[in-house]
Amino acid sequence: MTGTTDTPAAPLALAPARVIVVGSGPTGLLLAGDLAAAGVPVTVLEKRPRKISNLSRAFALHARSLEQLDARGLADELEALGRPLGRLRFFGRLSVDLTELPSRFNHVLVLPQYEVEKVLARRAEEAGAEFRYDTEMTGLVQDADGVTVETRGPEGRTRTLRAAYVVGADGMRSAVREAIGLPFPGKSVIRSVVLADVRLAEQPEGLLTVNAVGDAFAFLAPFGDGYHRVIGWHRGHDVPDSEPLDLAEIKEITRLALGHDYGMHDARWMSRFHSDERQAPAYRVGRVFLAGDAAHVHTPAGGQGMNTGLQDAANLGWKLAAVLAGHADADLLDTYQAERHPVGKAVLRSSGGLVRLAMVKHPWSRAARVALTGLVSTVGPVRRKAAAQVTGIGYRYPAPRGAHPLTGTRVPDVRLAGGTRLYEALRGGRFVLITPAHGPSNPAHEPPAHEPRTPAHEPPAETRPDRLTTAHWASARRTTLLVRPDGYAAWATDTTPTPGTLQSALTAHLGPTPARQLH
């Protein structure tokens, strides 16, 4: 086995550069793939058997997630499997037009979660991540040097593993979160939601079908294998999750909300559940982190759940890799909480707000909903802000006082000299430094084309090739921009930086130059 040290319960040798990821949903798989691709030994613990379930919870990849997947060379493959939708509809006439998004992916991709998991699992395995299925984490103890994890595997066999860091990506009922003693405050927003996978005798007109009428709400989405997922709720039928459920109840709710039930039949799975809004107060406790549903859960409105978890993983992975490689201080890991916790809180507010709008019952509340619908549909800035928030491209991370305005913002997939794109350049998992095509800001000072460029006309030649990719703007833009591995701006300047200024910025974000390069 590779990736962890496992022995009986005797004292363990330290495994200084290893990470254990608990949970193999989309969040854990993306994180494991990123770590393995960066050369970090990583082991994934999954209590389920080795099988991709077709009982998907999520059905949508939003623009920011697709951009992150593009930076890993996976987006085009997933685009071929899914179906793009240019307008995201919520209920009634409330919808968000995605075609104006400033992204290569100006749509939501309708694709079952299990298809995303297949692609992410393959990438992680090919990069060298180790998977231990049928293996449950039963205990966790951390100290100043690492984390000891107790597991129970197939046939009840116990193992003790040791790693530098542990990431809990093990869902709403996270064993990792419980082990580190973090509460999960929140409440159930909506109870007795019904869910089923069914065949339809009649196909809906749209790709996604959703509406709320009176006391009923329903949602339909295709799996692509002949089945549709239906989610429904009726205000007047508030019963425990354990109450038996039959297809007749699901059809009735669907008829009330959508006008007809499309001839539902052959349900392969039905369930009743409640939808919670919860968020852990901290995403990091010492050497243990939480990501995805282990850190935050919210209503399915807007399809933001899986996407928020993928963004958690994209934020954390490169930071863990940098710290374990010795390129950054451990303080860098504190920025995971500072950057991702506010986003999780914002998603709770937005998704919860959508559900509450759908559930309103008083006439004045419904009038307010109609007014909001008109505002989002007709007022350009409101429409664009709503689209940016739902799709994830509108979030920015905190920046130091006095930093360039770009710092902390998402960098779009700009064109680079030579015909490449930024998100192609990010596929190496490194920072990308984008500089003007010519060094000086004054074109009159440019050397003739036949003369060789000198260091005065170029950024410093030292590029830390294991950590940095350099590129030029395809346009005449004069900004010098350092882009983080997750596609956010780390540092920028609109004036030509001196070699010393640029080196200081690179050292601050990438760590010192390797000693062998200093001569």
ZAFIVO-178283 format. One record per residue (C-alpha): residue number from 1; residue in three letters; x, y, z. Coordinates in pm, whole numbers, plus 32768, in hexadecimal, padded with zeros to 4 digits. Layout:
BEGIN
  num  residuo     u     v     w
  NUM      ALA     X     Y     Z
...
This chain:
BEGIN
  num  residuo     u     v     w
    1      MET  8000  8000  8000
    2      THR  806E  8166  7FC7
    3      GLY  7FFE  82B0  8054
    4      THR  7FE9  8265  81CC
    5      THR  809D  81AB  82DC
    6      ASP  7FC3  8099  836E
    7      THR  801B  7FBB  8492
    8      PRO  7F72  7F2A  85C0
    9      ALA  7F25  8019  86DB
   10      ALA  8095  8030  873B
   11      PRO  8145  8184  8729
   12      LEU  8169  81FC  85C5
   13      ALA  827E  82A1  8506
   14      LEU  8221  83F9  8487
   15      ALA  81A4  8411  8322
   16      PRO  8207  857F  82EF
   17      ALA  8186  85C7  8192
   18      ARG  8049  84FA  817A
   19      VAL  7EDC  8556  8176
   20      ILE  7DAE  847E  81C6
   21      VAL  7C69  84E3  8120
   22      VAL  7B31  844C  81BD
   23      GLY  7A18  842C  80BF
   24      SER  7A19  83F1  7F47
   25      GLY  7904  84D4  7ECF
   26      PRO  7954  85E8  7DD4
   27      THR  7A01  86C0  7EDC
   28      GLY  7AE6  85AE  7F5A
   29      LEU  7B31  8530  7DFD
   30      LEU  7B96  8684  7D75
   31      LEU  7C6F  86C5  7EA4
   32      ALA  7D15  856F  7E93
   33      GLY  7D5D  859F  7D21
   34      ASP  7DF6  86F5  7D5A
   35      LEU  7ED5  8678  7E73
   36      ALA  7F47  8543  7DB6
   37      ALA  7F8D  8611  7C7C
   38      ALA  8067  86F6  7D51
   39      GLY  8130  85CB  7DCB
   40      VAL  8094  85B9  7F25
   41      PRO  8051  8455  7FA0
   42      VAL  7EDE  8446  7FE3
   43      THR  7DF4  8336  805C
   44      VAL  7C7B  8345  803A
   45      LEU  7BA6  828D  813A
   46      GLU  7A48  8232  80C5
   47      LYS  7959  8165  8195
   48      ARG  7888  8105  8064
   49      PRO  78F0  7FE9  7F7C
   50      ARG  79AE  803A  7E3F
   51      LYS  7885  80A3  7D6E
   52      ILE  7805  81E2  7CD1
   53      SER  769A  8205  7D3D
   54      ASN  759C  8272  7C3B
   55      LEU  74C6  830B  7D4F
   56      SER  754B  8469  7D10
   57      ARG  74FF  858A  7DF6
   58      ALA  757F  869D  7D10
   59      PHE  7534  86E2  7BA5
   60      ALA  75E2  8825  7B4B
   61      LEU  7741  88A0  7B0B
   62      HIS  7751  8A19  7B12
   63      ALA  7842  8AFA  7A57
   64      ARG  7948  8B1F  7B69
   65      SER  795A  89A8  7BA2
   66      LEU  797B  896E  7A2E
   67      GLU  7A97  8A6A  7A26
   68      GLN  7B46  89B0  7B3F
   69      LEU  7B13  8868  7A87
   70      ASP  7B98  890C  794A
   71      ALA  7CD4  8964  7A0B
   72      ARG  7CFB  87ED  7A41
   73      GLY  7CB1  878A  78D9
   74      LEU  7B60  86ED  792F
   75      ALA  7A57  87E9  78CB
   76      ASP  7A3D  8790  775A
   77      GLU  7A09  8622  77AD
   78      LEU  78F2  8675  789F
   79      GLU  7857  876E  77AC
   80      ALA  783C  8650  76B1
   81      LEU  7782  857D  77B3
   82      GLY  768F  8687  782C
   83      ARG  7594  8776  7797
   84      PRO  75C3  88F1  77AE
   85      LEU  74AB  89D2  7823
   86      GLY  74C0  8B47  77E8
   87      ARG  73B2  8BB1  78DD
   88      LEU  7388  8B36  7A40
   89      ARG  721B  8B38  7AA9
   90      PHE  71AE  8B2F  7C14
   91      PHE  7033  8B55  7C28
   92      GLY  6F25  8C1B  7B7A
   93      ARG  6FD0  8D1A  7A9E
   94      LEU  7107  8D3A  7B78
   95      SER  7233  8CCC  7AAD
   96      VAL  739B  8D33  7A72
   97      ASP  742B  8D62  7916
   98      LEU  7586  8CC5  7909
   99      THR  75DB  8D15  77A1
  100      GLU  766C  8E67  7805
  101      LEU  7767  8DCF  78F7
  102      PRO  78CE  8E42  78B7
  103      SER  7941  8CDA  78A2
  104      ARG  798E  8BD4  779F
  105      PHE  787C  8B11  784F
  106      ASN  7757  8C00  7835
  107      HIS  765C  8AF7  789B
  108      VAL  7611  89F5  79A4
  109      LEU  766F  8893  7941
  110      VAL  755E  8799  7999
  111      LEU  761A  865D  79F7
  112      PRO  75DF  855F  7B0E
  113      GLN  76D7  8567  7C2B
  114      TYR  7745  8402  7BED
  115      GLU  77CF  8463  7A97
  116      VAL  78A2  856F  7B3C
  117      GLU  791B  8474  7C3E
  118      LYS  7986  837D  7B31
  119      VAL  7A65  847D  7A87
  120      LEU  7AF8  8502  7BCC
  121      ALA  7B3A  83A4  7C54
  122      ARG  7BF1  833F  7B18
  123      ARG  7CCA  8476  7B28
  124      ALA  7D22  843E  7C95
  125      GLU  7D7B  82D2  7C5C
  126      GLU  7E4F  8322  7B2B
  127      ALA  7F08  842B  7BF3
  128      GLY  7F5E  8329  7CFE
  129      ALA  7E5D  835A  7E12
  130      GLU  7E1C  8225  7EE2
  131      PHE  7CB3  81C1  7F27
  132      ARG  7C44  80E8  8047
  133      TYR  7AD8  8087  801C
  134      ASP  79FF  7FDB  811F
  135      THR  7AD3  8099  8218
  136      GLU  7A3A  8172  8326
  137      MET  7AF0  8271  83FD
  138      THR  7AA5  8216  8566
  139      GLY  7B88  8304  8621
  140      LEU  7C74  8428  85F8
  141      VAL  7D7B  84C2  86DA
  142      GLN  7E61  85DF  8675
  143      ASP  7F9D  8668  870F
  144      ALA  809F  876E  86B2
  145      ASP  8141  868F  85AD
  146      GLY  8023  85DC  8502
  147      VAL  7EDA  8523  8517
  148      THR  7E97  83BB  857A
  149      VAL  7D62  8320  84DF
  150      GLU  7CBE  81DE  854D
  151      THR  7C02  811E  843F
  152      ARG  7B2D  7FE6  841B
  153      GLY  7B41  7F3F  82CA
  154      PRO  7AB3  7E0C  821F
  155      GLU  7A5A  7CEE  8306
  156      GLY  7A85  7DD3  8431
  157      ARG  7BFE  7DF0  8417
  158      THR  7C89  7F1D  84D1
  159      ARG  7DAD  7FF4  8460
  160      THR  7E5E  8122  84EC
  161      LEU  7ECF  8222  83EE
  162      ARG  7FAC  8351  8416
  163      ALA  7FB6  8489  8341
  164      ALA  8015  85F6  834F
  165      TYR  7EB4  8671  8308
  166      VAL  7D53  85E4  82F4
  167      VAL  7C36  8673  8228
  168      GLY  7AD2  8613  827A
  169      ALA  7A08  860B  813A
  170      ASP  791B  8509  81C9
  171      GLY  77CF  85B9  81AC
  172      MET  76C6  864A  828F
  173      ARG  76F2  853E  839A
  174      SER  786C  8569  8397
  175      ALA  792A  8480  847E
  176      VAL  7A56  8568  845E
  177      ARG  7991  8696  84D3
  178      GLU  790C  85D0  85F9
  179      ALA  7A68  8551  8651
  180      ILE  7AF6  86B1  866F
  181      GLY  79CE  8722  873E
  182      LEU  7941  8829  8653
  183      PRO  77CD  8876  866B
  184      PHE  76F6  888F  8535
  185      PRO  75FD  89A0  858E
  186      GLY  74CF  89E1  84B6
  187      LYS  7370  8965  847C
  188      SER  7289  88AB  8393
  189      VAL  7200  89A1  8296
  190      ILE  710C  88BB  81EB
  191      ARG  708D  8765  825D
  192      SER  6FE5  8640  81B6
  193      VAL  7081  8677  8063
  194      VAL  703D  8551  7F7B
  195      LEU  7139  84D1  7E83
  196      ALA  712C  83BD  7D7E
  197      ASP  71CE  8343  7C3E
  198      VAL  70BE  82F4  7B41
  199      ARG  707C  82B6  79D3
  200      LEU  6F95  83A8  791B
  201      ALA  6E95  8352  7812
  202      GLU  6E9E  84BD  779A
  203      GLN  6FD9  858F  777F
  204      PRO  6FD8  86EE  7818
  205      GLU  7005  8812  772D
  206      GLY  713D  8893  77D8
  207      LEU  727E  87F0  784B
  208      LEU  7238  884B  79B5
  209      THR  70D2  8872  7A29
  210      VAL  7089  8929  7B6C
  211      ASN  6F6A  89EF  7BFF
  212      ALA  6EB3  8A4C  7D3F
  213      VAL  6D3C  8A79  7D3D
  214      GLY  6C72  8AB6  7E78
  215      ASP  6CE6  89BC  7F7C
  216      ALA  6DA8  88D7  7E91
  217      PHE  6F03  88D8  7DF7
  218      ALA  6F9D  87E2  7CFE
  219      PHE  70DE  87B8  7C38
  220      LEU  7132  86C8  7B1B
  221      ALA  728B  8682  7A89
  222      PRO  7303  8572  799A
  223      PHE  740D  8473  79EE
  224      GLY  7457  8429  7883
  225      ASP  7411  82B6  78AE
  226      GLY  7299  82C6  787F
  227      TYR  724C  8326  79E5
  228      HIS  71F6  8478  7A79
  229      ARG  7230  84F6  7BD9
  230      VAL  70FA  8591  7C72
  231      ILE  7101  8660  7DAF
  232      GLY  6FBB  86D8  7E47
  233      TRP  6F29  877B  7F7C
  234      HIS  6DCC  87C9  7FF7
  235      ARG  6D8E  88B6  8118
  236      GLY  6C5D  87F7  818E
  237      HIS  6D0C  86A8  81B0
  238      ASP  6E16  86D9  82B9
  239      VAL  6E6E  857C  8334
  240      PRO  6FA8  84D7  83C3
  241      ASP  70B5  8459  82D7
  242      SER  7060  82F8  8344
  243      GLU  6EF9  8311  82C0
  244      PRO  6EBF  821D  819D
  245      LEU  6EC7  82B7  8043
  246      ASP  6E21  823E  7F05
  247      LEU  6E1F  82B2  7D9C
  248      ALA  6CB9  8331  7DB8
  249      GLU  6D23  843E  7EB0
  250      ILE  6E42  84AC  7DD1
  251      LYS  6D60  84C0  7CA0
  252      GLU  6C5E  858C  7D5D
  253      ILE  6D5F  868E  7DD1
  254      THR  6DEC  86A4  7C71
  255      ARG  6C93  86E0  7BDC
  256      LEU  6C4E  87F6  7CD4
  257      ALA  6D99  88A8  7C91
  258      LEU  6DD3  8863  7B1E
  259      GLY  6C74  882A  7A9B
  260      HIS  6CA0  86B8  7A48
  261      ASP  6D77  8591  7AAC
  262      TYR  6E02  8531  7953
  263      GLY  6D8A  83CB  7980
  264      MET  6E86  836E  7A8F
  265      HIS  6EBE  81FA  7AB8
  266      ASP  6FC1  80F3  7B15
  267      ALA  705B  81A9  7C3C
  268      ARG  71AA  8105  7C86
  269      TRP  71DB  81C3  7DCA
  270      MET  7109  82A0  7EAE
  271      SER  715B  8355  7FED
  272      ARG  70E0  8461  80D9
  273      PHE  71D7  8555  8172
  274      HIS  7200  86AB  8210
  275      SER  72DF  87C4  8195
  276      ASP  73C3  8870  8290
  277      GLU  7489  89B2  829F
  278      ARG  75C1  8979  836F
  279      GLN  7726  89F4  8377
  280      ALA  784D  8996  8450
  281      PRO  78DC  8AC3  850C
  282      ALA  7A3B  8A66  849C
  283      TYR  7ABC  89AE  836B
  284      ARG  7C0A  8968  8412
  285      VAL  7C68  88E3  8567
  286      GLY  7DDF  88B4  857D
  287      ARG  7E44  87B9  8474
  288      VAL  7CE0  8754  841C
  289      PHE  7C09  87FE  8315
  290      LEU  7A9F  87E6  82A7
  291      ALA  7A26  880F  8141
  292      GLY  78E2  87E8  8081
  293      ASP  77AE  876C  813B
  294      ALA  7880  871F  826D
  295      ALA  78B1  8897  8290
  296      HIS  7766  891E  820E
  297      VAL  7615  889D  8198
  298      HIS  74F7  8962  8105
  299      THR  73C1  893A  8036
  300      PRO  73E6  88B8  7ED1
  301      ALA  735A  89FC  7E3E
  302      GLY  743C  8A7E  7D2C
  303      GLY  7506  893E  7D1A
  304      GLN  7626  89D2  7DE4
  305      GLY  767A  88B0  7ECD
  306      MET  776E  87DD  7E04
  307      ASN  77FC  8915  7D65
  308      THR  784E  89B9  7EB2
  309      GLY  7900  887E  7F24
  310      LEU  79CE  8871  7DE5
  311      GLN  7A3A  89D7  7E25
  312      ASP  7A9E  897B  7F89
  313      ALA  7B7E  886A  7F00
  314      ALA  7C17  894A  7DF5
  315      ASN  7C6B  8A4B  7EFF
  316      LEU  7D03  895A  7FFA
  317      GLY  7DC6  886B  7F1D
  318      TRP  7ED7  8951  7E9B
  319      LYS  7F09  89E5  7FF5
  320      LEU  7F42  8892  8097
  321      ALA  8031  8834  7F7D
  322      ALA  80F6  8979  7FA6
  323      VAL  8119  8950  811E
  324      LEU  817B  87E0  810A
  325      ALA  8280  882E  8000
  326      GLY  8319  8939  80DD
  327      HIS  82C0  8A55  7FF0
  328      ALA  81D5  8B04  80E5
  329      ASP  81A9  8B2C  825A
  330      ALA  808F  8A71  8304
  331      ASP  7FE3  8BC2  8336
  332      LEU  7F76  8BA9  81CB
  333      LEU  7E7F  8A9D  8238
  334      ASP  7DC7  8B9A  830F
  335      THR  7D57  8C4A  81D1
  336      TYR  7C7C  8B1F  817E
  337      GLN  7B94  8B80  829B
  338      ALA  7BAF  8CF3  824D
  339      GLU  7B58  8CC3  80DF
  340      ARG  7A61  8BA4  80D7
  341      HIS  7993  8BD0  8214
  342      PRO  78F8  8D1B  819C
  343      VAL  78A3  8C78  804F
  344      GLY  77F7  8B57  8100
  345      LYS  7731  8C4F  81CF
  346      ALA  76C9  8D10  8097
  347      VAL  7655  8BD0  7FEC
  348      LEU  7583  8B78  811D
  349      ARG  74DC  8CCC  8105
  350      SER  749B  8CC2  7F90
  351      SER  741F  8B5B  7F78
  352      GLY  734D  8B84  80B2
  353      GLY  72BB  8CC6  802B
  354      LEU  724E  8C18  7EED
  355      VAL  719F  8B05  7FAF
  356      ARG  70F1  8BFD  8092
  357      LEU  7078  8CBC  7F61
  358      ALA  6FEE  8B7C  7ECF
  359      MET  6F3F  8B29  8018
  360      VAL  6E95  8C78  8058
  361      LYS  6D1F  8C5D  8096
  362      HIS  6CA1  8DB5  80FA
  363      PRO  6C20  8E9A  7FE6
  364      TRP  6D10  8FB4  8041
  365      SER  6E35  8EBE  8037
  366      ARG  6DCE  8E45  7EE1
  367      ALA  6DB4  8FAA  7E68
  368      ALA  6F18  8FE6  7EE2
  369      ARG  6F86  8EAF  7E25
  370      VAL  6EEB  8F34  7CE5
  371      ALA  6F9E  9080  7D17
  372      LEU  70EC  8FD2  7D4F
  373      THR  70B6  8EFE  7C1A
  374      GLY  7089  9038  7B4B
  375      LEU  71BF  90D8  7BE4
  376      VAL  729F  8FAE  7B98
  377      SER  7211  8F86  7A3A
  378      THR  7220  90F0  79C5
  379      VAL  732B  91B2  7A84
  380      GLY  747E  916A  79EA
  381      PRO  7563  9193  7B1A
  382      VAL  7478  90C3  7BF4
  383      ARG  745D  8FB7  7AE7
  384      ARG  75D7  8FA4  7ABC
  385      LYS  7618  8F9A  7C32
  386      ALA  751C  8E81  7C62
  387      ALA  75BA  8DB7  7B4A
  388      ALA  7719  8DF0  7BD0
  389      GLN  76B8  8D81  7D2E
  390      VAL  75FA  8C48  7CCB
  391      THR  770C  8BD7  7BDC
  392      GLY  782A  8C27  7CC9
  393      ILE  78E8  8D13  7BE6
  394      GLY  7886  8E48  7CAF
  395      TYR  7937  8DF0  7DF3
  396      ARG  7A80  8E92  7E4D
  397      TYR  7B6D  8E4B  7F6B
  398      PRO  7BEC  8F47  806E
  399      ALA  7D1E  9011  8005
  400      PRO  7E22  90C3  80DB
  401      ARG  7DF3  9236  8114
  402      GLY  7E8A  92FD  7FF7
  403      ALA  7E93  91D4  7F08
  404      HIS  7E47  91FC  7D97
  405      PRO  7CCE  91F4  7D50
  406      LEU  7CF3  90AA  7C98
  407      THR  7D84  8FF6  7DC6
  408      GLY  7C97  8EE6  7E3F
  409      THR  7BB9  8EF2  7D0C
  410      ARG  7B6F  8DD7  7C20
  411      VAL  7C42  8DFB  7AE6
  412      PRO  7B7B  8DAB  79AB
  413      ASP  7C00  8CBE  78A2
  414      VAL  7CC5  8DC6  77E6
  415      ARG  7D7D  8D8B  76A3
  416      LEU  7EF6  8D72  76BC
  417      ALA  8000  8DA9  75B5
  418      GLY  803E  8C79  74DD
  419      GLY  7ECE  8C1E  74C3
  420      THR  7EA4  8B81  761B
  421      ARG  7DAB  8BD2  772E
  422      LEU  7DEC  8C1A  789D
  423      TYR  7D33  8AE4  7912
  424      GLU  7E08  8A0F  782C
  425      ALA  7F3D  8AAC  78CA
  426      LEU  7EB3  8A58  7A24
  427      ARG  7EA5  88E4  79D5
  428      GLY  7FFD  88AD  7A69
  429      GLY  7F79  8908  7BC1
  430      ARG  806B  8A2E  7BD6
  431      PHE  8050  8BA6  7BFB
  432      VAL  8041  8C60  7AB0
  433      LEU  80F4  8DAD  7A82
  434      ILE  805F  8E77  7966
  435      THR  812D  8F9E  78EB
  436      PRO  8108  9098  77D0
  437      ALA  8183  901D  7681
  438      HIS  829A  9121  7696
  439      GLY  834D  918F  77CE
  440      PRO  833B  930B  77DA
  441      SER  81EC  93B8  77EC
  442      ASN  825F  94B8  76E9
  443      PRO  8266  9415  758D
  444      ALA  8362  9519  751B
  445      HIS  8460  9476  7600
  446      GLU  8436  931E  7566
  447      PRO  8572  9287  74CD
  448      PRO  8565  9242  7357
  449      ALA  84D9  90EC  7300
  450      HIS  862C  9075  727E
  451      GLU  86DA  90C2  73C6
  452      PRO  86DE  8FC1  74DE
  453      ARG  8617  901B  7612
  454      THR  86DB  906D  774B
  455      PRO  8680  903D  78B7
  456      ALA  8618  91AB  78BF
  457      HIS  8501  9158  77CD
  458      GLU  848F  9012  786B
  459      PRO  8427  8F9B  79C3
  460      PRO  853B  8EE6  7A84
  461      ALA  859B  8DA4  79D4
  462      GLU  857A  8CD4  7B13
  463      THR  842C  8C23  7AF0
  464      ARG  8420  8B17  7C00
  465      PRO  83AE  8A20  7AF4
  466      ASP  8315  8935  7BF5
  467      ARG  8239  8A4C  7C7B
  468      LEU  820F  8B51  7B6B
  469      THR  81A5  8B67  7A00
  470      THR  81EC  8CAB  7948
  471      ALA  811C  8D38  782C
  472      HIS  80D1  8E7C  7773
  473      TRP  7F82  8F21  7733
  474      ALA  7F03  8EEB  75D4
  475      SER  7E7E  9050  75E6
  476      ALA  7F32  9199  7620
  477      ARG  7EDA  9193  7791
  478      ARG  7FEB  9228  7870
  479      THR  7F94  917F  79BA
  480      THR  8085  9086  7A53
  481      LEU  7FAF  8F7E  7AFD
  482      LEU  8003  8E53  7BD6
  483      VAL  7EEC  8D4F  7BD0
  484      ARG  7EC9  8C48  7CDE
  485      PRO  7EA1  8AD8  7C83
  486      ASP  7D2B  8AF5  7CCE
  487      GLY  7CFF  8C10  7BD4
  488      TYR  7CED  8D39  7CC2
  489      ALA  7DD1  8E6B  7CB6
  490      ALA  7EEC  8E5B  7DB3
  491      TRP  7F9D  8FA0  7D57
  492      ALA  7F94  90A4  7C44
  493      THR  8024  91EF  7BD7
  494      ASP  7FC9  92DB  7ABB
  495      THR  8129  9367  7AA1
  496      THR  825E  92B1  7A29
  497      PRO  82ED  9211  7B65
  498      THR  845C  9222  7BB0
  499      PRO  850E  90D3  7BC2
  500      GLY  8521  90FB  7D3C
  501      THR  83AD  9147  7D5D
  502      LEU  834F  901C  7C8B
  503      GLN  843B  8F35  7D43
  504      SER  83AB  8FA8  7E8F
  505      ALA  824C  8F59  7E18
  506      LEU  82B3  8E04  7D97
  507      THR  8367  8DB0  7EDA
  508      ALA  823C  8E1E  7FAA
  509      HIS  814F  8D38  7EEF
  510      LEU  8227  8C1D  7E6A
  511      GLY  8337  8C08  7F70
  512      PRO  84AB  8C40  7F48
  513      THR  8577  8BE5  7E18
  514      PRO  860F  8A88  7E32
  515      ALA  8776  8A9F  7EAB
  516      ARG  87FA  89EB  7D78
  517      GLN  877E  8B06  7C9D
  518      LEU  8838  8C14  7D61
  519      HIS  8989  8C46  7CBF
